[in-house]
Amino acid sequence: MLALPSLLDHGEGAGEQRLGAEPATGRASAGQGKASPTAPAGAKPFTLVATGDIIPYPSIVQRAADDARGSGESHDFRKILAGVKPLVAAADLAVCHHEIPYGRPGGPYTGYPAFKAPHQLADALKDAGYDSCSTGSNHTLDDGYDGVVRTLEHLDRVGIKHVGSARSADEAKAPAVLSAGGAKVAQLDYTYGTNGIPLPAGKPWSVNLIDQNRIIADARAARAAGANVVVLSVHWGTEWQTAPDQQQRDLAQALTASRGPDGLPDIDLILGTHNHVPQPYEKINGTWVVFGMGDQIASFYEADKARGNMSSIPRFTFTPAAAHPGRWDVTKAEYLTQYSDMNPPFRVVCTSCASADSGLGAAAKSAYSAVDKQVSEAVLSRGADKQGLERATR
């Protein structure tokens, strides 16, 4: 049976990791933008699914190498993600968090503290159905600027959009632009820092760092460029802490309170990463904030870190806003639960879906049910169920 320590035993307090910029309490004035874009003909609802941090530790890289035997490839991550592929592929838009850079072909591939992963991960993400990935994190510069370039080139190769790191100043200013339901969706991404690794000389734009005024200005610029929906991915908070820290709460409050010249929110959804463990969802100033999804692909073997293998999958339905042509509102908010099951063979599992899986034995169902319960406790710990969040099973 899996050892499943409580997700709710780490409160706010000592050891908080500070964000890259102190959040102000007032609104930013930069980037005034224009009124909401007009609604296109045939506008309709769409779903957006997001998943947490992808961190291929050496044991996961070895699993991908084992899965690739006889295929002609050195690594194959597709089987690892096969359990959640139906959820990802079924969404109109699917967003991942690409935590680490790719190493040179053939390696060496490394784990903590400086990660380098095989580029075949990009092929598996495309196969699973991801449309875009945030790439700004504390590990973005683990292999320097070359690692940034290598990662973005492979995401480009497979046709996955990306935002959060860049190869030029112009690329750094541009959101990832997606389309669904007739809506133009802009994704932004920023990180609190890069583990003390300096930004590359002459390339300060290579990683987007958290700055409240810049985020709001970029969101307004995306609106001015025609975005109907703005989604913010943000790498923030305190590792191993379920409760959002003060910095997260302050920044979430300021960003969701920010309004454009039309009086409507600048940002429609906030998706948090970095903390290793699931954090709560909460509707703040009318906007959904996922403080932290947890790690989607991880392999923590220590008993006291087993919760680092648990995560949530938010799924939001956006519907054209009748009162505000050109805008889409979240009309349904759901979550599913997920687990990196390290029992051989290593696989990512939708644990909230497990009850309907007739192929699972009683022991596995019991273990996955326990994961589902703990993740749900974390997700709902700030009352999101009373704000309309629903648990889904498929």
C-alpha positions in Angstrom: 0.0 0.0 0.0 1.2 3.5 -0.8 2.4 5.7 2.0 0.3 8.8 1.7 1.1 11.6 4.2 -1.5 14.4 4.5 -1.3 17.2 2.0 -2.6 19.7 4.6 0.1 19.4 7.2 2.3 22.2 5.9 1.0 25.7 6.7 2.3 29.2 6.0 5.4 30.3 7.8 9.1 29.8 7.7 11.2 29.3 4.6 8.9 31.1 2.1 10.4 31.6 -1.3 10.0 35.2 -2.3 8.6 36.2 -5.7 10.8 38.0 -8.2 9.0 41.3 -7.6 7.1 42.7 -4.6 3.4 42.8 -5.6 1.9 46.3 -5.2 -1.6 46.7 -3.9 -2.9 49.2 -6.5 -3.6 48.8 -10.2 -0.9 49.2 -12.8 -1.4 52.0 -15.3 0.7 50.6 -18.1 -0.7 49.2 -21.3 -4.2 50.7 -21.3 -5.2 48.7 -24.4 -8.6 49.0 -26.0 -12.1 47.8 -25.4 -12.9 44.1 -25.7 -12.6 42.7 -29.3 -15.8 41.8 -31.1 -17.2 38.3 -30.9 -16.6 36.3 -34.1 -19.4 34.6 -35.9 -20.0 31.1 -34.7 -18.6 31.7 -31.2 -19.2 28.7 -28.9 -18.0 27.3 -25.6 -14.7 25.5 -25.3 -12.8 23.6 -22.6 -9.3 24.3 -21.3 -7.3 21.6 -19.4 -4.1 22.3 -17.6 -1.5 20.0 -15.9 1.3 20.6 -13.5 5.1 20.5 -13.5 6.8 18.0 -15.7 10.1 17.1 -14.0 11.8 14.0 -15.5 14.1 12.7 -12.7 16.7 10.2 -13.7 14.4 7.2 -12.8 11.8 8.6 -15.2 14.4 9.1 -18.0 15.4 5.5 -17.5 11.8 4.4 -17.7 11.4 6.3 -21.0 14.6 4.6 -22.2 13.2 1.2 -21.3 9.9 2.0 -23.0 11.8 2.9 -26.2 13.6 -0.4 -26.6 13.1 -1.8 -30.1 11.5 1.4 -31.4 14.6 3.0 -32.9 14.4 5.9 -30.5 16.5 6.4 -27.4 13.5 7.5 -25.2 9.8 7.2 -25.4 7.6 9.1 -22.8 4.3 8.3 -24.5 3.5 5.3 -22.3 4.1 7.3 -19.2 1.5 9.8 -20.2 -1.0 7.3 -21.8 -3.2 7.3 -18.7 -4.1 11.0 -18.9 -4.0 11.3 -22.7 -7.8 10.8 -23.0 -8.4 13.8 -20.8 -5.8 16.0 -22.5 -6.7 15.0 -26.0 -10.5 15.6 -25.4 -10.0 19.2 -24.3 -10.3 22.0 -26.8 -7.1 23.4 -25.4 -4.5 21.7 -23.2 -1.7 23.4 -21.4 1.4 21.8 -19.8 4.1 23.2 -17.6 7.5 22.3 -19.1 9.8 22.7 -16.1 13.1 21.7 -17.4 15.4 22.2 -20.5 16.4 19.5 -23.0 20.0 18.3 -23.0 22.1 17.7 -26.1 21.1 14.7 -28.2 22.6 11.6 -26.6 23.0 13.3 -23.2 24.2 13.3 -20.6 20.7 13.7 -19.0 20.8 14.9 -15.4 18.5 15.4 -12.4 18.5 17.7 -9.5 19.8 20.3 -9.0 20.4 21.0 -12.7 18.0 19.1 -15.0 18.6 18.1 -18.6 16.0 15.8 -20.3 15.7 14.0 -23.6 14.0 16.0 -26.3 11.7 13.0 -27.1 9.6 14.4 -24.3 8.3 17.0 -26.8 7.0 14.2 -29.1 5.1 12.6 -26.2 3.5 15.9 -25.2 2.3 16.4 -28.7 1.0 12.8 -28.9 -0.9 13.4 -25.6 -2.7 16.4 -27.2 -1.0 19.4 -25.6 -1.4 22.7 -27.5 0.9 24.9 -25.4 3.4 24.7 -22.6 4.6 27.3 -20.1 8.4 27.2 -20.0 9.4 29.8 -17.3 10.6 28.2 -14.1 13.4 28.1 -11.6 15.0 25.4 -13.7 14.7 27.1 -17.1 18.4 28.1 -17.2 19.7 24.7 -15.8 21.6 24.2 -19.1 22.1 27.9 -19.8 20.9 29.8 -22.8 21.7 26.9 -25.1 19.2 24.8 -23.1 16.5 27.4 -23.6 17.1 27.5 -27.4 17.2 23.7 -27.6 13.9 23.3 -25.7 12.0 25.9 -27.7 13.3 24.5 -31.0 12.0 21.0 -30.1 8.6 22.4 -29.0 8.5 24.2 -32.4 9.4 21.0 -34.2 6.4 19.1 -32.9 4.0 22.1 -33.1 3.5 23.0 -29.5 3.2 26.7 -28.6 5.3 28.0 -25.7 5.7 31.1 -23.5 7.8 32.0 -20.5 11.3 31.8 -22.1 12.6 33.2 -25.3 15.3 33.4 -28.0 14.8 37.1 -28.7 13.4 40.2 -27.1 10.4 40.1 -29.5 9.6 36.5 -28.7 9.7 37.4 -25.0 7.0 40.0 -25.5 4.7 37.7 -27.4 2.1 35.5 -25.6 1.3 32.0 -26.9 -1.7 32.5 -29.1 -4.3 29.7 -29.3 -7.7 29.4 -30.8 -10.8 27.5 -29.6 -14.6 28.0 -29.9 -14.0 31.1 -32.1 -12.0 32.7 -29.3 -8.4 33.9 -29.5 -6.7 32.8 -26.3 -3.5 34.4 -25.1 -1.3 32.6 -22.6 1.3 34.5 -20.5 3.9 33.0 -18.2 6.4 34.3 -15.6 8.6 32.8 -12.9 9.7 34.0 -9.5 13.4 33.3 -10.3 16.0 30.9 -11.8 17.6 29.4 -8.7 20.2 32.1 -8.5 21.5 31.5 -12.1 22.0 34.9 -13.7 20.1 35.8 -16.8 22.4 35.3 -19.8 24.7 38.2 -20.5 23.0 40.5 -23.1 19.9 38.4 -23.0 17.8 39.6 -20.1 14.7 38.7 -22.0 15.5 34.9 -22.1 13.2 34.2 -19.0 10.1 36.1 -18.0 10.4 37.1 -14.3 7.4 38.0 -12.2 6.6 41.7 -12.1 3.0 42.7 -11.4 3.0 45.8 -13.6 4.6 44.0 -16.5 2.0 41.1 -16.2 -0.9 43.6 -16.3 0.7 45.5 -19.2 1.3 42.3 -21.1 -2.3 41.2 -20.5 -3.7 44.5 -21.8 -1.4 44.4 -24.8 -2.8 40.9 -25.6 -6.3 42.3 -25.4 -5.3 45.2 -27.7 -4.0 42.6 -30.1 -7.4 40.9 -30.2 -7.3 38.3 -27.4 -10.7 37.3 -26.2 -9.3 35.3 -23.2 -6.1 35.8 -21.3 -4.7 32.9 -19.3 -1.8 33.5 -16.9 0.6 30.7 -16.0 2.8 31.6 -13.0 5.7 29.8 -11.3 5.5 31.0 -7.7 5.0 30.1 -4.0 6.8 28.0 -1.4 7.8 24.5 -2.2 6.1 21.6 -0.2 3.6 24.0 1.2 -0.1 23.3 0.5 -1.4 26.7 1.7 -0.7 29.6 -0.7 1.9 31.9 0.9 1.4 35.6 1.4 3.1 36.6 -1.8 0.9 34.3 -3.8 -2.2 35.7 -2.2 -1.2 39.3 -2.6 -0.3 38.9 -6.3 -3.5 36.9 -7.0 -5.5 39.6 -5.3 -3.9 42.4 -7.3 -4.0 40.7 -10.7 -7.6 39.6 -10.4 -8.6 43.1 -9.3 -7.0 44.7 -12.3 -9.5 46.0 -14.8 -9.0 47.4 -18.3 -10.6 50.6 -19.7 -13.8 48.6 -20.4 -14.1 47.8 -16.7 -13.6 44.1 -17.4 -10.9 41.8 -15.9 -7.4 42.0 -17.6 -6.9 38.3 -16.8 -9.4 35.5 -17.1 -7.7 32.6 -15.4 -4.5 32.0 -13.3 -2.7 28.7 -13.3 0.1 28.2 -10.7 3.0 25.8 -10.7 6.3 25.2 -8.7 5.2 24.0 -5.3 5.5 20.2 -5.9 2.2 19.6 -4.1 -1.4 20.4 -4.9 -2.6 23.7 -3.7 -6.1 25.1 -3.4 -8.3 26.6 -6.1 -10.2 29.9 -5.3 -12.3 32.4 -7.1 -10.9 35.8 -6.3 -12.6 39.0 -7.5 -14.7 36.7 -9.8 -11.6 35.1 -11.4 -10.5 31.5 -10.8 -7.0 31.1 -9.4 -5.4 27.6 -9.2 -2.6 28.4 -6.7 -0.7 25.2 -7.6 -1.4 22.1 -9.6 1.5 20.0 -8.2 3.9 17.9 -10.2 2.4 15.9 -13.1 5.5 13.9 -13.8 7.8 13.3 -10.7 9.3 10.5 -8.8 9.8 11.2 -5.1 10.7 8.0 -3.3 11.0 9.4 0.2 7.9 8.6 2.3 7.6 12.2 3.6 7.6 13.4 0.0 5.1 11.0 -1.5 2.6 13.9 -1.8 5.0 15.4 -4.4 3.8 12.7 -6.8 0.2 13.9 -6.5 -1.4 16.7 -8.5 -4.7 18.1 -9.8 -6.0 18.7 -13.3 -8.1 21.8 -13.7 -10.7 21.9 -16.4 -12.6 25.1 -17.2 -15.4 25.7 -19.7 -15.4 29.1 -21.3 -18.6 30.4 -22.9 -19.3 33.5 -24.9 -20.4 36.3 -22.6 -23.8 37.5 -23.6 -23.4 40.7 -21.7 -20.0 41.5 -23.1 -19.6 40.6 -26.8 -16.0 39.5 -27.5 -15.4 38.1 -24.1 -15.8 34.5 -22.8 -16.7 33.7 -19.2 -15.9 30.6 -17.2 -19.3 28.8 -16.9 -18.0 25.5 -15.5 -15.0 24.8 -13.2 -13.9 21.3 -12.6 -10.9 19.4 -11.3 -9.6 15.8 -11.6 -6.9 14.2 -9.6 -3.7 12.7 -10.8 -0.8 10.5 -9.5 2.7 9.6 -10.7 2.6 5.9 -9.8 6.2 4.7 -9.3 5.2 1.0 -9.1 6.7 -0.6 -12.2 6.1 0.3 -14.9 6.1 4.0 -13.9 2.9 5.7 -15.2 0.9 8.9 -14.7 -2.7 7.9 -13.6 -5.9 9.9 -13.4 -6.9 8.8 -9.8 -10.3 10.4 -9.9 -11.1 8.3 -13.0 -9.9 5.1 -11.3 -13.2 4.1 -9.8 -14.6 3.6 -13.3 -11.6 1.5 -14.4 -12.7 -2.1 -14.4 -9.2 -3.3 -15.1 -7.8 -2.2 -11.8 -7.4 -4.5 -8.8 -8.8 -3.8 -5.4 -5.5 -2.7 -3.9 -4.8 -0.2 -6.7 -8.3 1.2 -6.5 -7.9 1.7 -2.8 -4.5 3.4 -3.2 -5.8 5.7 -5.9 -8.8 6.5 -3.9 -6.6 7.6 -1.0 -4.6 9.9 -3.5 -7.9 11.3 -4.8 -9.1 12.1 -1.3 -5.8 13.9 -0.3 -5.6 15.9 -3.5 -9.3 16.9 -3.2 -8.7 18.0 0.4 -5.9 20.4 -0.8 -7.9 21.7 -3.8 -10.9 22.5 -1.7 -9.1 23.8 1.3 -10.1 27.4 0.6 -13.8 26.7 -0.1 -13.7 26.3 -3.9 -16.5 23.7 -3.8 -18.8 26.4 -2.3 -17.8 28.7 -5.2 -18.9 26.2 -7.8 -15.9 23.9 -8.3 -16.8 20.3 -9.2 -14.8 17.1 -9.0 -14.9 15.2 -12.3 -14.2 11.5 -13.0 -13.7 11.6 -16.7 
